[in-house]
Amino acid sequence: MIKLTRLDHRLLHGQVGCTWTQNIGSDCILIASDGVEGDDLRKTTYALAKPVGVKLVVKTVEDSIRAINSGVTDKYKLLILVESVRDLHDLALGCDRIEELNLGGLKQREGTYPISSTVFINDEERELLRELLRAGKRMKTQQVPTERPVTVTEQLLDSAHR
Amino acid sequence: MRKILLASHGKLAEGMRDSMQMIMGPHPEVEALCAYVRPDVDLDDQIDAVLTRLAPDDELIVVTDLFGGSVNNRWMLRLEDRRIHLLAGMSLSMLVELVNGIESEDVPAMIRSAMDSGHIGMRYCNQIKKVPAAENF
């Protein structure tokens, strides 16, 4: 069962390991990222830093879609992490099982504007999020479980700009 | 109600609370006591103020910075007050587990487990030899 699908540019870090994993009772974390899958140093760092008693799987986005759709992940209380809107878009559109998305953090970059206190997007990312909403995916911004979640709508995306 | 009080020489307690909340969000049940910041404020008076505000059926987990230091020593003298659990050697990983476990029914067991997390979280990263194998579903 997919418990949480989270966009966070820091992927697996303190907030995820110390609060989300416990809050949703996750027993398996999937990092869906072509970049991390191909980077042994980052892979090792995440493997060392993962919460005790939780399985960590790293896959490319394409392999993640294949694994989730095959049903092998159904037995886990799965927490999925992606680091970019593009990866979130491709993963969520590739998996019917992923219905709800958590926008946790995306750092400020050239040409970005905030849609919450911790999520900054640019025009291209705004269109990708819009496509997800139109495909029927539900979306909320929420950094940590104790923070009040805010539902992302097309109106909210429209009102956010530079 | 169960509360956590961080107590330190200077501002470590406040900083520790700030860092914890950056990771875990707001937790008003965690408070900070910074000793010796102002010369006219006495540590025993600060401790008295904390205990006065504590209801008879409250529980207070006090986490000090240094075993053998004066902040911990002054709290040791208050241990006849059964509402107090006193821990020394605060760390962020230990605090995270205390906050996560604060509703636990077995407080001493929860505290021991939080202290284990503190120990495990202390690492000389250069010397980590064992690289975990890649996992799959």
Interface residues (C-beta under 8 A of the other chain):
Chain A: G14 Q15 C18 T19 Q22 C28 K43 T44 A47 L48 V52 K55 L56 V57 V58 A67 V72 T73 Y76 Q143 V144 P145 T146 E147
Chain B: I23 M24 G25 P26 H27 V96 N100 I120 I128 V131 P132 A134 E135 N136 F137
